[in-house]
Amino acid sequence: MHKKIDSLEKRLEYEFEDKNLIIEALTHKSYKQPYDNERLEFLGDAVLDLVVGEYLFRKFRNSDEGKLSKIRASLVNETGFDKLARALHLGDYILMSNAEDNNGGRSKPSLLSNAFEAIMGAVYLEAGLKKVQEIAIKLIEENHDEISLDSLFRDHKTTLQELTQARFGITPEYRVLASRGPDHQKEFEVGVYIEGREYAKALGKSKKIAQQEAAKLAIAILKKEK
């Protein structure tokens, strides 16, 4: 595991002095250890909220509190952190049970997002806020094509609706296909249907997140079908 950790540390551009911290951050509860990454995830979530908040406060100097909150919400969420986790190839490093692994755990957005938050929590405990800021903001800037008010406020559901009304004269339909997990950690699978045909499906921590992701995938498919 230590060899694998070395390659993750290179991606992070940060080397942990206490290897137990990063191991804890990478341990999913299914791995059945006396510890898992949920406490670090809780901490990382709060730290990232602050780090991204300060970044946006300095970047958008003329934006009011309402706009800043919306921009932060568009970055600090499962979809945003899943993207950053994939950039780090976090799925390769997470310690999980064989059952979770066989169930596609290494590519689950919720699992990847949680691991990313946990790693940021671990970095914060060992090296402080400034180091988290360096790592997280670099990753955000590298993995979001454009951090602008327009791109961050883009609503995929609205875009899809405009597209389907223009092309088919109807609005898309969203169906909840499944919900999994305990109440405090529910994951929803939502499908988007146009003229009765399923165009895409996606997972999310809420129905709203899953709908937005499904809409985004459906837009890409519709554009290819042009």
RODO-2510 file (C-alpha; in nm, 4 decimals, decimal comma):
residues 226
     n   res          X          Y          Z
     1     m     0,0000     0,0000     0,0000
     2     h     0,2841     0,2404     0,0812
     3     k     0,4163     0,2151    -0,2732
     4     k     0,0709     0,3064    -0,4065
     5     i     0,0501     0,5943    -0,1587
     6     d     0,3751     0,7342    -0,3002
     7     s     0,2171     0,7704    -0,6441
     8     l    -0,0926     0,9392    -0,4969
     9     e     0,1300     1,1785    -0,3005
    10     k     0,3068     1,2696    -0,6264
    11     r    -0,0312     1,3540    -0,7822
    12     l    -0,1205     1,5626    -0,4754
    13     e     0,2262     1,7190    -0,4682
    14     y     0,2207     1,6594    -0,0945
    15     e     0,3941     1,3918     0,1128
    16     f     0,2332     1,2851     0,4391
    17     e     0,4590     1,2563     0,7419
    18     d     0,1970     1,0426     0,9152
    19     k     0,1079     0,7684     0,6658
    20     n    -0,1703     0,6486     0,8979
    21     l    -0,3608     0,9679     0,8185
    22     i    -0,3722     0,9079     0,4442
    23     i    -0,4510     0,5387     0,4969
    24     e    -0,7472     0,6375     0,7151
    25     a    -0,8592     0,8887     0,4503
    26     l    -0,8560     0,6121     0,1882
    27     t    -1,0391     0,3513     0,4013
    28     h    -1,4031     0,2970     0,3084
    29     k    -1,6285     0,1676     0,5878
    30     s    -1,6826    -0,1596     0,3944
    31     y    -1,3145    -0,2462     0,4528
    32     k    -1,4010    -0,3442     0,8136
    33     q    -1,1200    -0,1749     1,0032
    34     p    -1,1475    -0,0140     1,3488
    35     y    -1,1474     0,3176     1,1558
    36     d    -1,2823     0,4527     0,8266
    37     n    -1,2715     0,7830     0,6381
    38     e    -1,6084     0,9259     0,7477
    39     r    -1,4736     1,1517     1,0251
    40     l    -1,2044     1,2925     0,7938
    41     e    -1,4690     1,3373     0,5241
    42     f    -1,6759     1,5460     0,7703
    43     l    -1,3736     1,7649     0,8435
    44     g    -1,2664     1,7925     0,4791
    45     d    -1,6151     1,9036     0,3760
    46     a    -1,6012     2,1968     0,6211
    47     v    -1,2445     2,2897     0,5243
    48     l    -1,3208     2,2844     0,1504
    49     d    -1,6277     2,5008     0,2081
    50     l    -1,4015     2,7636     0,3667
    51     v    -1,1162     2,7302     0,1149
    52     v    -1,3428     2,7578    -0,1894
    53     g    -1,5391     3,0374    -0,0213
    54     e    -1,2244     3,2465     0,0273
    55     y    -1,1056     3,1715    -0,3272
    56     l    -1,4353     3,2936    -0,4754
    57     f    -1,4454     3,5954    -0,2411
    58     r    -1,1124     3,7093    -0,3870
    59     k    -1,1840     3,6052    -0,7483
    60     f    -1,5292     3,7636    -0,7867
    61     r    -1,4796     4,0930    -0,6033
    62     n    -1,7992     4,2509    -0,7362
    63     s    -2,0343     3,9583    -0,6706
    64     d    -2,2811     3,9674    -0,3826
    65     e    -2,3309     3,7003    -0,1166
    66     g    -2,6130     3,5298    -0,3079
    67     k    -2,4054     3,4850    -0,6230
    68     l    -2,0990     3,3713    -0,4295
    69     s    -2,3086     3,1108    -0,2447
    70     k    -2,4443     2,9768    -0,5743
    71     i    -2,0980     2,9552    -0,7287
    72     r    -1,9599     2,7780    -0,4226
    73     a    -2,2529     2,5328    -0,4263
    74     s    -2,1757     2,4529    -0,7913
    75     l    -1,8161     2,3613    -0,7013
    76     v    -1,8494     2,2186    -0,3498
    77     n    -2,0703     1,9184    -0,4201
    78     e    -2,0522     1,5510    -0,5089
    79     t    -2,0221     1,6178    -0,8825
    80     g    -1,7402     1,8708    -0,8355
    81     f    -1,5423     1,6556    -0,5935
    82     d    -1,5990     1,3416    -0,8013
    83     k    -1,4320     1,5238    -1,0917
    84     l    -1,1313     1,6187    -0,8733
    85     a    -1,1092     1,2656    -0,7308
    86     r    -1,0971     1,1227    -1,0843
    87     a    -0,8215     1,3680    -1,1776
    88     l    -0,6196     1,2163    -0,8907
    89     h    -0,7215     0,8591    -0,9926
    90     l    -0,8446     0,8159    -0,6360
    91     g    -1,0449     0,5070    -0,7272
    92     d    -0,7177     0,3157    -0,7654
    93     y    -0,6188     0,3818    -0,4050
    94     i    -0,9357     0,3435    -0,1962
    95     l    -0,9377     0,0489     0,0456
    96     m    -1,2750    -0,1260     0,0255
    97     s    -1,4284    -0,4699     0,0592
    98     n    -1,4264    -0,7102    -0,2364
    99     a    -1,8062    -0,6857    -0,2483
   100     e    -1,7945    -0,3050    -0,2790
   101     d    -1,5154    -0,3324    -0,5365
   102     n    -1,7139    -0,5850    -0,7429
   103     n    -2,0161    -0,3557    -0,7176
   104     g    -1,8280    -0,0811    -0,9037
   105     g    -1,7240     0,1031    -0,5878
   106     r    -1,4078     0,2451    -0,7426
   107     s    -1,6093     0,4517    -0,9885
   108     k    -1,9043     0,5524    -0,7665
   109     p    -1,9280     0,9344    -0,7567
   110     s    -2,0384     0,9385    -0,3907
   111     l    -1,7516     0,7143    -0,2798
   112     l    -1,4910     0,9098    -0,4785
   113     s    -1,6246     1,2459    -0,3608
   114     n    -1,6172     1,1318     0,0038
   115     a    -1,2593     1,0044    -0,0304
   116     f    -1,1507     1,3370    -0,1801
   117     e    -1,3032     1,5269     0,1134
   118     a    -1,1354     1,2862     0,3568
   119     i    -0,7934     1,3404     0,1980
   120     m    -0,8354     1,7172     0,2211
   121     g    -0,9330     1,6708     0,5871
   122     a    -0,6153     1,4678     0,6435
   123     v    -0,3989     1,7320     0,4712
   124     y    -0,5603     2,0002     0,6889
   125     l    -0,4849     1,8091     1,0116
   126     e    -0,1196     1,7620     0,9208
   127     a    -0,0307     2,0754     0,7244
   128     g    -0,3048     2,3325     0,7824
   129     l    -0,5396     2,5408     0,5727
   130     k    -0,2808     2,6934     0,3407
   131     k    -0,1700     2,3550     0,2090
   132     v    -0,5317     2,2437     0,1476
   133     q    -0,5857     2,5710    -0,0359
   134     e    -0,2825     2,5136    -0,2615
   135     i    -0,3872     2,1585    -0,3523
   136     a    -0,7630     2,2117    -0,3866
   137     i    -0,7548     2,5386    -0,5825
   138     k    -0,4899     2,4044    -0,8225
   139     l    -0,7082     2,0981    -0,8870
   140     i    -1,0226     2,3096    -0,9313
   141     e    -0,8531     2,5442    -1,1775
   142     e    -0,7026     2,2547    -1,3744
   143     n    -1,0240     2,0532    -1,3953
   144     h    -1,2924     2,3137    -1,4531
   145     d    -1,2728     2,4385    -1,8106
   146     e    -1,3728     2,7854    -1,7064
   147     i    -1,4536     2,9264    -1,3648
   148     s    -1,6833     3,2084    -1,4641
   149     l    -2,0269     3,3200    -1,3551
   150     d    -2,1822     3,1992    -1,6818
   151     s    -2,0284     2,8526    -1,6839
   152     l    -2,0958     2,7905    -1,3150
   153     f    -2,4597     2,8947    -1,3341
   154     r    -2,5338     2,6714    -1,6305
   155     d    -2,8419     2,4663    -1,5558
   156     h    -2,8336     2,1406    -1,7539
   157     k    -3,2032     2,0687    -1,6992
   158     t    -3,3016     2,4047    -1,8495
   159     t    -3,0632     2,3551    -2,1437
   160     l    -3,2046     2,0073    -2,2096
   161     q    -3,5618     2,1341    -2,1912
   162     e    -3,4869     2,4081    -2,4463
   163     l    -3,3207     2,1500    -2,6716
   164     t    -3,6032     1,8938    -2,6547
   165     q    -3,8753     2,1550    -2,7029
   166     a    -3,6997     2,2875    -3,0134
   167     r    -3,6327     1,9398    -3,1569
   168     f    -3,9306     1,7282    -3,0428
   169     g    -4,1840     1,9827    -2,9175
   170     i    -4,1926     1,8158    -2,5733
   171     t    -4,0195     1,8399    -2,2364
   172     p    -3,8004     1,5595    -2,0944
   173     e    -3,9300     1,3330    -1,8194
   174     y    -3,7195     1,2352    -1,5150
   175     r    -3,7782     0,9067    -1,3329
   176     v    -3,6208     0,7854    -1,0087
   177     l    -3,4978     0,4363    -1,1004
   178     a    -3,3503     0,3407    -0,7631
   179     s    -3,2429     0,4741    -0,4254
   180     r    -2,9780     0,3082    -0,2124
   181     g    -2,8132     0,3463     0,1243
   182     p    -2,9224     0,4667     0,4696
   183     d    -3,1213     0,7907     0,5091
   184     h    -2,8152     0,9995     0,5999
   185     q    -2,6237     0,8747     0,2944
   186     k    -2,8873     0,8097     0,0301
   187     e    -2,7873     0,7786    -0,3335
   188     f    -3,0429     0,8205    -0,6106
   189     e    -3,0371     0,6872    -0,9658
   190     v    -3,2402     0,8987    -1,2071
   191     g    -3,3174     0,8360    -1,5739
   192     v    -3,4124     1,1027    -1,8284
   193     y    -3,6670     1,0066    -2,0956
   194     i    -3,7574     1,1822    -2,4205
   195     e    -4,0561     1,0453    -2,6140
   196     g    -4,0494     0,7418    -2,3848
   197     r    -3,6880     0,6567    -2,4693
   198     e    -3,4281     0,6530    -2,1933
   199     y    -3,1473     0,8833    -2,3036
   200     a    -2,9281     0,8737    -1,9943
   201     k    -2,9166     0,7866    -1,6270
   202     a    -2,7002     0,9145    -1,3438
   203     l    -2,6371     0,8850    -0,9693
   204     g    -2,6394     1,1612    -0,7089
   205     k    -2,6676     1,2334    -0,3356
   206     s    -3,0027     1,3963    -0,4100
   207     k    -3,2643     1,3610    -0,6838
   208     k    -3,1768     1,7130    -0,7983
   209     i    -2,8051     1,6328    -0,8438
   210     a    -2,8882     1,3073    -1,0254
   211     q    -3,1338     1,4897    -1,2554
   212     q    -2,8730     1,7546    -1,3449
   213     e    -2,6140     1,4846    -1,4217
   214     a    -2,8600     1,2823    -1,6313
   215     a    -2,9583     1,5992    -1,8204
   216     k    -2,5915     1,6777    -1,8884
   217     l    -2,5356     1,3278    -2,0349
   218     a    -2,8551     1,3495    -2,2430
   219     i    -2,7450     1,6870    -2,3891
   220     a    -2,4188     1,5285    -2,5075
   221     i    -2,6103     1,2400    -2,6705
   222     l    -2,8584     1,4740    -2,8424
   223     k    -2,5768     1,6879    -2,9785
   224     k    -2,4142     1,3782    -3,1312
   225     e    -2,7460     1,2736    -3,2903
   226     k    -2,7830     1,6085    -3,4678
***
